[in-house]
Amino acid sequence: MTDDHPHTATDHKETADDYRGEVLRLGPYRIAVCRDGLQWLFQRQRGAKAGGGAAFDTPDHCRTRKGLERLHRAHIGPETDILASFPDRIKRGVAK
């Protein structure tokens, strides 16, 4: 799995396919920063909406890299080194 989403996101809605807070896309999953910069959102893509891209649901969220690793294991599978570049804890206003 790789980061396969173009980095031209501009939408302010956390569920939007082109949400500007997106940090990493992993197939149908992505990690984004909430609009207030307080936590990472672990999101899964829904089916495409009429007239637009597919929206995202947020099954969980966390503030630590360990939390992201736990969510990755639970929803995607064994951890990868892809989360190693994230800070131990999210800092307000810092995406990654």
C-alpha positions as CSV (number, residue, x, y, z in Angstrom):
1,M,0.0,0.0,0.0
2,T,1.2,3.4,-0.8
3,D,0.3,7.0,-0.7
4,D,-1.6,7.2,-4.0
5,H,-3.6,10.3,-3.7
6,P,-2.7,13.5,-5.5
7,H,-1.7,16.2,-3.0
8,T,-4.1,18.9,-4.4
9,A,-6.7,18.5,-1.8
10,T,-8.6,21.7,-0.9
11,D,-11.9,20.8,0.7
12,H,-12.4,21.7,4.4
13,K,-15.0,18.9,5.0
14,E,-13.3,16.0,6.9
15,T,-15.4,13.4,4.9
16,A,-14.6,14.8,1.5
17,D,-12.4,12.8,-0.9
18,D,-10.2,15.9,-1.4
19,Y,-10.0,16.9,2.3
20,R,-7.1,19.3,2.8
21,G,-6.1,17.6,6.1
22,E,-5.2,14.3,4.4
23,V,-1.7,13.1,5.4
24,L,-1.5,9.6,4.0
25,R,-3.7,7.4,1.8
26,L,-3.4,3.6,2.0
27,G,-5.8,2.1,-0.5
28,P,-9.4,2.6,0.8
29,Y,-8.0,4.0,4.1
30,R,-6.4,7.3,4.9
31,I,-5.0,9.3,7.8
32,A,-6.0,12.9,8.1
33,V,-5.6,15.6,10.7
34,C,-8.9,16.9,12.1
35,R,-9.9,20.4,11.1
36,D,-8.8,21.7,14.6
37,G,-5.4,20.0,14.4
38,L,-6.0,18.1,17.6
39,Q,-6.1,14.4,16.5
40,W,-5.5,12.1,13.6
41,L,-8.5,10.7,11.9
42,F,-8.3,7.1,10.7
43,Q,-10.8,7.0,7.8
44,R,-12.2,4.4,5.4
45,Q,-13.6,5.4,2.0
46,R,-17.3,4.8,1.2
47,G,-18.8,4.2,-2.2
48,A,-18.7,7.0,-4.7
49,K,-21.5,9.7,-4.3
50,A,-23.4,10.9,-7.3
51,G,-21.6,13.8,-8.9
52,G,-18.5,13.6,-6.8
53,G,-15.7,11.5,-5.4
54,A,-16.2,8.9,-2.7
55,A,-16.6,10.2,0.8
56,F,-14.9,8.9,4.0
57,D,-16.2,7.6,7.3
58,T,-14.1,8.0,10.5
59,P,-14.3,4.7,12.4
60,D,-11.7,5.9,14.8
61,H,-9.2,8.7,15.8
62,C,-6.2,9.1,18.0
63,R,-3.5,11.5,19.2
64,T,-0.5,9.2,19.2
65,R,1.6,7.2,16.7
66,K,1.0,4.1,18.9
67,G,-2.7,4.7,18.4
68,L,-2.2,4.9,14.6
69,E,-0.2,1.7,14.7
70,R,-3.0,-0.1,16.6
71,L,-5.6,1.2,14.1
72,H,-3.4,0.1,11.2
73,R,-3.1,-3.4,12.7
74,A,-6.9,-3.7,13.4
75,H,-8.1,-2.4,10.0
76,I,-5.4,-3.0,7.5
77,G,-3.0,-5.6,8.9
78,P,0.6,-5.9,10.2
79,E,2.3,-2.6,10.7
80,T,4.6,-1.1,8.1
81,D,7.4,1.4,8.4
82,I,5.1,3.9,6.8
83,L,4.0,5.3,10.2
84,A,7.6,5.6,11.5
85,S,7.9,9.3,10.3
86,F,4.9,10.4,12.4
87,P,5.7,12.1,15.7
88,D,4.9,10.2,18.9
89,R,2.0,12.6,19.6
90,I,0.2,15.0,17.3
91,K,0.9,18.6,18.0
92,R,-1.8,21.2,17.2
93,G,-1.4,22.5,13.7
94,V,1.2,19.9,12.7
95,A,0.1,17.4,10.1
96,K,3.0,14.9,10.1
